[in-house]
């Protein structure tokens, strides 16, 4: 018996480029190409964004409807901020120039800032808070100045912190203008 050690002639090695596979144009072939995947991903992101914005618009519509009902009730002042929009902020009394130490609680004030160093050649004064209320003046436990507790709209707190750090604060009693 003899064994033939020659290569099988049916197996052929081919070098060079692979033959192109014809695509039949189905959805699976679209996802195989890079552009097709990007288009599908972009479409999915667009649809998710569209759905999220529709949900936000529906939520705002429902919320604004409840606001209209609240405004329609007698005895409410639409120009006054809601109780949830108010926040407390404390200062040492000398930091608020112009505020007398015997100011009664409930006094409305305006807070102004003078920038140090000046931003321009002329003195720059800027109104930071158009209306705040003195909640109370707390006497100091240790020897030192008393603390003023203010109530103001929450949206003014970042401006107030910036003005306290980079400027000199002063107040004007709101009753002086009325």
Secondary structure as UniProt FT lines:
FT   TURN            9..10
FT   HELIX           27..32
FT   HELIX           34..72
FT   TURN            74..75
FT   TURN            78..79
FT   HELIX           83..85
FT   STRAND          86..92
FT   HELIX           93..95
FT   TURN            101..102
FT   TURN            105..106
FT   STRAND          108..115
FT   STRAND          125..138
FT   STRAND          147..153
FT   HELIX           154..156
FT   HELIX           157..166
FT   STRAND          167..173
FT   HELIX           174..176
//
